[in-house]
């Protein structure tokens, strides 16, 4: 059982040195008890206390890495059941299944499809994160060929090795030395052999159980075999089973501190019907999967899953923002149009994207509105004539312009007169209400 704040406090130095960032040792102890701080933040804790407190300060869901380098994925460490309590921490990895029964050209095409899936959405690079290599044939030699192909075609992509054959596992893992792969397929019949292969390759072990009861037994046995990093599959395949089992595992780990279930979860969404697959994958993204395995990577489905995941794993209490600045889009000269908007990320990237689509070089003033959209910021008093005037004046942009003209969003046309009053010598032009009207508006001005 987890220690209480008072029990933790008794093991701390009690010097109130503030080195941990908290005003007192008691405050730090309470943070530890709530799993909102790390014991490493206290430099003066004794080794004896560190050993006793290690369990209490450890995350209820063990952190585990998939892959190495720039494209590595961090899993686990989640602290809450609901994102309104505190943001979810580590976005789930989307893994594309590739079977060794595919022709080499088809397998290569799927690997290349996953590697080329990266898109830019509101300033973040989103992608299919991993390859799920499946030993569908049951033959070690065929599986090794697929592993070699993946290592050659996508050397930076994290890999999950899926087989129940320890011999095939060893051969495939040899292609990903030092890359922190996951070896999936350990079950009641092969656990010891698979554990040995995972340890030798320094890979996490994926436990494939028939149900949650068996899963608990297998994780405890794996722990006695020296396995620290695990990924859990409770055997759920239908949408209802996935929702039930993933929720049960998260609740047991967080609310009961039940260690046998305190590991990241892998969920299989792959279906013949690609629309159904997208729906099941979306459920897995929302309900606690750390790895979501899909069978195909169509662009429309990728965009839907990437966008959903991005929204689920942002802080709902803090709007996404970009830095206040004057951004140059293209190579604007002194006569180029000059527009303004707020620093809500979605607003910025939509507006800047439409300006790029117009092929008209522009300057775009992005004003700090605490991450609110144009209408919301105006209603909240964050996007007002006086604040806009102050921002434009302090930016020094007028020195780069031949004509002082500012184009404001059509939704705040009511501000045009008051901005002109506060920006002496400036002409205020009302632009389109919707961002999709920007290209036509700009082209008409330069025609």
C-alpha positions as CSV (number, residue, x, y, z in Angstrom):
1,X,0.0,0.0,0.0
2,X,1.2,3.6,-0.6
3,X,2.4,5.6,2.3
4,X,0.5,8.6,3.6
5,X,2.0,12.1,3.5
6,X,2.7,12.0,7.2
7,X,4.4,8.6,7.0
8,X,6.6,9.9,4.2
9,X,7.4,13.0,6.2
10,X,8.8,10.9,9.0
11,X,11.5,9.6,6.6
12,X,12.5,12.9,5.2
13,X,15.4,15.1,6.6
14,X,12.9,17.7,8.1
15,X,15.3,20.6,7.4
16,X,12.8,22.6,5.3
17,X,15.7,23.6,3.0
18,X,13.5,24.3,0.0
19,X,15.9,22.5,-2.4
20,X,13.1,20.4,-3.6
21,X,11.1,23.4,-4.7
22,X,8.5,23.1,-1.8
23,X,8.4,25.5,1.2
24,X,8.6,22.6,3.8
25,X,9.5,18.9,4.0
26,X,5.8,18.3,4.9
27,X,4.6,20.0,1.8
28,X,7.1,17.9,-0.2
29,X,5.9,14.7,1.6
30,X,2.3,15.5,0.6
31,X,3.3,16.0,-3.0
32,X,5.1,12.6,-2.9
33,X,2.0,11.0,-1.5
34,X,-0.1,12.4,-4.3
35,X,2.5,11.3,-6.8
36,X,3.0,14.9,-8.0
37,X,6.7,14.9,-7.2
38,X,9.8,12.7,-7.5
39,X,12.0,11.6,-4.6
40,X,15.0,12.7,-6.7
41,X,14.1,16.3,-6.0
42,X,15.3,15.9,-2.4
43,X,19.1,15.9,-2.5
44,X,19.5,15.2,1.2
45,X,17.3,12.1,1.7
46,X,19.3,9.2,3.3
47,X,19.9,6.0,1.4
48,X,17.8,4.1,3.9
49,X,14.9,6.5,3.5
50,X,15.4,6.4,-0.3
51,X,15.0,2.7,-0.4
52,X,11.8,2.8,1.8
53,X,10.3,5.7,-0.1
54,X,11.2,4.4,-3.6
55,X,8.0,2.4,-3.8
56,X,5.9,5.2,-2.5
57,X,7.3,7.8,-4.9
58,X,7.2,5.5,-8.0
59,X,4.5,6.2,-10.6
60,X,1.6,3.7,-10.3
61,X,2.1,2.8,-14.0
62,X,5.7,2.0,-14.7
63,X,7.4,4.2,-17.3
64,X,8.6,2.3,-20.3
65,X,10.3,3.3,-23.5
66,X,9.6,2.0,-27.0
67,X,12.4,2.6,-29.4
68,X,15.5,4.8,-29.1
69,X,16.6,8.2,-30.4
70,X,14.4,11.0,-31.7
71,X,11.4,8.8,-32.5
72,X,11.4,6.9,-29.2
73,X,8.0,6.7,-27.5
74,X,7.6,7.0,-23.7
75,X,4.7,5.0,-22.2
76,X,3.2,4.8,-18.7
77,X,3.5,7.3,-15.9
78,X,-0.1,8.2,-16.1
79,X,-1.5,9.6,-12.8
80,X,-5.3,10.1,-13.4
81,X,-8.4,8.4,-14.8
82,X,-9.9,11.6,-16.3
83,X,-8.0,14.3,-18.1
84,X,-9.9,17.1,-16.3
85,X,-8.2,16.1,-13.1
86,X,-4.7,16.5,-14.6
87,X,-3.5,16.1,-18.2
88,X,-2.7,12.7,-19.6
89,X,1.1,12.5,-19.9
90,X,2.5,10.2,-22.6
91,X,0.5,10.0,-25.9
92,X,-0.2,6.5,-27.0
93,X,1.8,5.0,-29.8
94,X,0.0,4.0,-33.0
95,X,1.7,0.8,-34.4
96,X,1.1,-0.6,-37.9
97,X,0.9,-4.3,-38.2
98,X,3.0,-6.0,-40.9
99,X,2.8,-9.8,-41.3
100,X,5.7,-12.0,-42.4
101,X,3.2,-13.7,-44.8
102,X,3.1,-10.7,-47.0
103,X,5.2,-10.6,-50.2
104,X,8.5,-8.7,-49.7
105,X,7.3,-5.9,-52.0
106,X,4.0,-5.5,-50.1
107,X,5.7,-5.5,-46.7
108,X,8.2,-2.9,-47.9
109,X,5.4,-0.8,-49.2
110,X,3.6,-0.9,-45.8
111,X,6.9,-0.1,-44.0
112,X,7.5,2.9,-46.3
113,X,3.8,4.0,-45.8
114,X,4.3,4.1,-42.0
115,X,7.6,5.9,-42.3
116,X,6.1,8.5,-44.6
117,X,3.0,9.1,-42.4
118,X,4.3,12.2,-40.6
119,X,2.2,15.3,-40.8
120,X,2.4,18.8,-39.2
121,X,-0.7,19.8,-37.2
122,X,-0.8,23.0,-35.1
123,X,3.0,22.9,-34.7
124,X,3.4,19.3,-33.7
125,X,4.8,16.4,-35.8
126,X,2.4,13.5,-35.7
127,X,3.0,10.1,-37.2
128,X,2.5,6.3,-37.1
129,X,4.9,5.7,-34.2
130,X,5.9,2.0,-34.5
131,X,6.0,-1.1,-36.6
132,X,4.2,-4.2,-35.2
133,X,6.0,-7.1,-36.9
134,X,3.9,-10.2,-36.8
135,X,5.2,-13.8,-37.1
136,X,2.0,-14.9,-38.8
137,X,3.8,-17.7,-40.6
138,X,5.2,-19.2,-37.5
139,X,8.5,-19.7,-39.3
140,X,11.7,-18.1,-37.8
141,X,13.4,-17.7,-41.1
142,X,10.5,-15.8,-42.7
143,X,10.2,-13.6,-39.6
144,X,13.9,-12.8,-39.7
145,X,13.6,-11.6,-43.3
146,X,10.8,-9.3,-42.3
147,X,12.8,-7.9,-39.4
148,X,15.8,-7.3,-41.7
149,X,13.5,-5.5,-44.1
150,X,12.1,-3.3,-41.3
151,X,15.6,-2.5,-40.0
152,X,16.7,-1.5,-43.5
153,X,13.7,0.5,-44.6
154,X,12.8,2.3,-41.3
155,X,15.9,2.2,-39.1
156,X,14.6,4.9,-36.7
157,X,11.1,3.6,-36.2
158,X,10.4,1.7,-32.9
159,X,9.5,-1.9,-33.4
160,X,7.3,-4.4,-31.6
161,X,8.3,-8.1,-32.3
162,X,5.2,-10.3,-32.2
163,X,5.7,-14.0,-31.9
164,X,5.2,-16.9,-29.5
165,X,8.2,-18.7,-30.8
166,X,11.4,-18.0,-28.7
167,X,13.6,-19.0,-31.5
168,X,11.9,-16.5,-33.9
169,X,12.0,-13.9,-31.2
170,X,15.7,-14.2,-30.8
171,X,16.4,-14.0,-34.5
172,X,14.2,-10.9,-35.1
173,X,15.4,-9.1,-32.0
174,X,19.0,-9.4,-33.2
175,X,18.2,-6.8,-35.9
176,X,17.2,-4.2,-33.3
177,X,20.1,-4.3,-30.8
178,X,20.1,-1.3,-28.5
179,X,16.8,0.0,-29.9
180,X,14.5,-0.9,-27.0
181,X,12.1,-3.0,-28.9
182,X,9.1,-4.7,-27.3
183,X,8.9,-8.5,-27.5
184,X,5.2,-9.4,-27.5
185,X,3.8,-12.9,-27.2
186,X,4.8,-14.1,-23.8
187,X,2.1,-16.4,-22.4
188,X,1.6,-19.2,-19.8
189,X,3.3,-21.8,-22.1
190,X,6.5,-19.8,-23.0
191,X,7.0,-17.2,-20.3
192,X,10.4,-18.3,-19.1
193,X,11.9,-18.7,-22.5
194,X,10.5,-15.4,-23.8
195,X,11.6,-13.6,-20.6
196,X,15.2,-14.8,-21.3
197,X,15.1,-13.5,-24.9
198,X,13.7,-10.1,-23.8
199,X,16.4,-9.7,-21.1
200,X,19.2,-10.7,-23.4
201,X,18.0,-8.1,-26.0
202,X,17.2,-5.5,-23.3
203,X,13.6,-5.4,-24.6
204,X,10.3,-4.9,-22.8
205,X,8.2,-8.0,-22.6
206,X,4.6,-8.0,-24.0
207,X,2.4,-10.3,-21.9
208,X,-0.4,-11.9,-23.9
209,X,-3.1,-13.3,-21.5
210,X,-6.5,-14.7,-22.0
211,X,-8.1,-12.5,-19.3
212,X,-7.1,-10.2,-16.5
213,X,-6.8,-12.9,-13.9
214,X,-4.2,-14.7,-16.0
215,X,-2.6,-11.4,-16.8
216,X,-2.0,-10.8,-13.1
217,X,-0.4,-14.2,-12.6
218,X,1.9,-13.8,-15.6
219,X,3.1,-10.3,-14.7
220,X,4.0,-11.5,-11.2
221,X,5.9,-14.5,-12.6
222,X,7.7,-12.3,-15.1
223,X,8.7,-10.1,-12.2
224,X,10.3,-13.1,-10.4
225,X,12.2,-13.9,-13.6
226,X,13.8,-10.5,-13.6
227,X,11.6,-8.6,-16.0
228,X,11.1,-5.0,-15.1
229,X,9.5,-3.5,-18.2
230,X,6.3,-5.0,-19.5
231,X,3.4,-4.2,-21.8
232,X,0.0,-5.8,-20.9
233,X,-2.6,-7.4,-23.2
234,X,-5.6,-8.7,-21.2
235,X,-6.9,-10.5,-24.3
236,X,-9.7,-8.0,-25.0
237,X,-10.6,-7.7,-28.7
238,X,-14.2,-6.4,-29.0
239,X,-14.9,-2.7,-28.3
240,X,-16.8,-3.6,-25.2
241,X,-14.1,-5.8,-23.8
242,X,-11.4,-3.2,-24.6
243,X,-13.4,-0.5,-22.7
244,X,-14.0,-2.8,-19.7
245,X,-10.5,-4.3,-19.4
246,X,-8.5,-1.1,-20.1
247,X,-10.6,0.8,-17.5
248,X,-10.3,-2.0,-14.9
249,X,-6.5,-2.1,-15.4
250,X,-6.1,1.7,-15.0
251,X,-8.4,1.8,-12.0
252,X,-6.6,-1.0,-10.3
253,X,-3.2,0.6,-10.9
254,X,-4.1,4.1,-9.9
255,X,-6.8,3.7,-7.2
256,X,-5.6,0.4,-5.6
257,X,-1.9,0.7,-6.4
258,X,-2.1,-2.9,-7.6
259,X,1.4,-3.5,-8.9
260,X,0.7,-6.6,-11.1
261,X,-1.3,-4.3,-13.4
262,X,0.9,-1.2,-13.1
263,X,2.2,-1.3,-16.7
264,X,1.4,0.2,-20.1
265,X,-1.4,-1.5,-22.0
266,X,-1.4,-2.7,-25.7
267,X,-4.7,-2.7,-27.5
268,X,-5.5,-4.4,-30.9
269,X,-7.8,-2.4,-33.1
270,X,-6.9,-4.0,-36.4
271,X,-10.1,-5.0,-38.3
272,X,-11.0,-5.9,-41.9
273,X,-13.4,-3.1,-42.0
274,X,-11.2,0.0,-42.0
275,X,-14.0,2.3,-40.7
276,X,-14.7,0.0,-37.8
277,X,-10.9,-0.2,-37.2
278,X,-10.8,3.6,-36.9
279,X,-13.7,3.6,-34.4
280,X,-12.1,0.9,-32.2
281,X,-8.7,2.6,-32.4
282,X,-10.3,5.9,-31.3
283,X,-11.8,4.1,-28.3
284,X,-8.4,2.8,-27.4
285,X,-6.8,6.2,-27.7
286,X,-9.5,7.6,-25.4
287,X,-9.5,4.8,-22.9
288,X,-6.0,4.1,-21.6
289,X,-4.1,2.2,-24.3
290,X,-0.4,3.0,-24.5
291,X,0.0,1.2,-27.8
292,X,-2.8,0.9,-30.4
293,X,-2.2,-1.7,-33.1
294,X,-3.9,-1.0,-36.5
295,X,-4.0,-3.0,-39.7
296,X,-3.8,-0.1,-42.2
297,X,-2.5,3.5,-42.4
298,X,-4.8,5.3,-44.8
299,X,-4.2,9.1,-44.7
300,X,-7.8,9.9,-43.7
301,X,-7.7,7.5,-40.8
302,X,-4.3,8.7,-39.7
303,X,-5.5,12.3,-39.6
304,X,-8.5,11.3,-37.5
305,X,-6.5,9.3,-35.0
306,X,-3.6,11.8,-34.8
307,X,-6.1,14.7,-34.2
308,X,-8.0,12.7,-31.6
309,X,-4.8,11.7,-29.8
310,X,-3.4,15.2,-29.9
311,X,-6.6,16.6,-28.3
312,X,-6.8,13.9,-25.7
313,X,-3.2,14.4,-24.6
314,X,-3.3,18.2,-24.3
315,X,-4.0,20.0,-21.0
316,X,-7.7,20.9,-21.0
317,X,-7.0,23.7,-18.6
318,X,-4.3,25.4,-20.7
319,X,-5.2,26.5,-24.2
320,X,-2.6,25.7,-26.9
321,X,-0.6,28.8,-27.7
322,X,2.1,30.1,-30.0
323,X,4.5,32.9,-29.1
324,X,3.5,36.5,-29.7
325,X,5.4,37.8,-32.6
326,X,5.3,39.2,-36.2
327,X,5.6,36.2,-38.5
328,X,6.8,36.5,-42.1
329,X,5.0,34.1,-44.5
330,X,6.8,33.9,-47.7
331,X,9.2,36.8,-48.4
332,X,7.1,39.9,-47.8
333,X,8.4,43.2,-49.0
334,X,7.6,46.7,-47.6
335,X,4.3,46.7,-49.5
336,X,3.1,43.3,-48.4
337,X,-0.2,42.9,-46.6
338,X,-0.1,43.0,-42.8
339,X,-2.7,40.9,-40.9
340,X,-3.4,40.3,-37.2
341,X,-4.9,37.4,-35.2
342,X,-4.7,35.8,-31.8
343,X,-2.2,33.3,-30.5
344,X,-4.6,30.4,-30.1
345,X,-2.6,27.6,-31.9
346,X,-5.4,26.4,-34.0
347,X,-6.3,29.9,-35.1
348,X,-2.7,30.7,-36.0
349,X,-2.1,27.6,-38.0
350,X,-5.4,27.8,-39.9
351,X,-4.8,31.5,-40.7
352,X,-1.1,31.0,-41.6
353,X,-2.0,28.0,-43.8
354,X,-4.6,30.0,-45.7
355,X,-2.1,32.8,-46.3
356,X,0.4,30.2,-47.6
357,X,-2.4,28.9,-49.9
358,X,-2.9,32.3,-51.3
359,X,0.8,32.5,-52.5
360,X,0.8,36.2,-51.4
361,X,3.7,37.0,-49.1
362,X,2.4,38.6,-45.9
363,X,3.3,39.6,-42.4
364,X,1.1,38.1,-39.7
365,X,0.9,39.7,-36.3
366,X,0.1,37.1,-33.6
367,X,-1.0,38.8,-30.4
368,X,-0.9,37.2,-27.0
369,X,-4.5,36.5,-26.0
370,X,-3.7,33.8,-23.4
371,X,-4.5,31.2,-26.1
372,X,-8.0,32.3,-26.9
373,X,-9.6,32.4,-30.3
374,X,-10.5,35.8,-31.9
375,X,-14.1,36.1,-30.8
376,X,-13.5,34.6,-27.3
377,X,-10.5,36.9,-26.8
378,X,-12.5,39.9,-27.8
379,X,-15.4,39.0,-25.5
380,X,-12.9,38.4,-22.6
381,X,-11.2,41.7,-23.1
382,X,-7.9,40.1,-24.3
383,X,-8.2,41.4,-27.9
384,X,-9.1,45.0,-27.7
385,X,-8.2,48.2,-29.6
386,X,-5.9,49.5,-26.9
387,X,-4.0,46.2,-26.6
388,X,-3.7,45.8,-30.3
389,X,-2.4,49.3,-30.7
390,X,0.1,48.8,-27.9
391,X,1.3,45.6,-29.5
392,X,1.7,47.0,-33.0
393,X,3.5,50.1,-31.7
394,X,5.9,48.2,-29.5
395,X,6.7,45.6,-32.2
396,X,8.5,48.2,-34.4
397,X,7.0,46.7,-37.5
398,X,6.0,50.1,-39.0
399,X,9.7,50.6,-39.8
400,X,9.4,47.7,-42.3
401,X,6.3,49.0,-44.1
402,X,5.8,51.5,-46.8
403,X,2.2,51.9,-45.9
404,X,0.6,51.6,-42.5
405,X,-2.3,49.3,-43.0
406,X,-3.5,46.6,-40.6
407,X,-6.0,44.0,-41.7
408,X,-8.1,42.7,-38.8
409,X,-10.4,39.6,-38.6
410,X,-13.9,40.3,-39.9
411,X,-15.4,38.9,-36.7
412,X,-14.1,42.0,-34.8
413,X,-14.9,44.6,-37.5
414,X,-16.5,46.6,-34.6
415,X,-12.9,47.4,-33.5
416,X,-11.8,49.1,-36.7
417,X,-12.7,52.7,-35.7
418,X,-11.3,52.5,-32.2
419,X,-8.0,51.0,-33.4
420,X,-7.6,53.8,-35.9
421,X,-8.1,56.3,-33.1
422,X,-5.4,54.7,-31.1
423,X,-3.0,54.0,-34.0
424,X,-2.4,57.4,-35.4
425,X,-1.6,57.4,-39.1
426,X,-2.7,53.8,-39.6
427,X,-5.5,52.5,-41.9
428,X,-7.6,49.7,-40.5
429,X,-9.0,47.3,-43.1
430,X,-11.6,44.6,-42.2
431,X,-10.7,41.2,-43.5
432,X,-12.7,38.0,-44.0
433,X,-14.8,36.6,-41.2
434,X,-13.6,33.0,-42.0
435,X,-10.0,32.0,-42.6
436,X,-11.0,30.2,-45.8
437,X,-11.8,33.6,-47.3
438,X,-8.3,34.8,-46.9
439,X,-6.8,33.6,-50.2
440,X,-9.5,35.2,-52.4
441,X,-9.3,38.4,-50.3
442,X,-5.5,38.7,-50.7
443,X,-5.5,37.8,-54.4
444,X,-8.1,40.5,-55.1
445,X,-5.9,43.1,-53.3
446,X,-2.9,42.2,-55.4
447,X,-4.7,41.7,-58.8
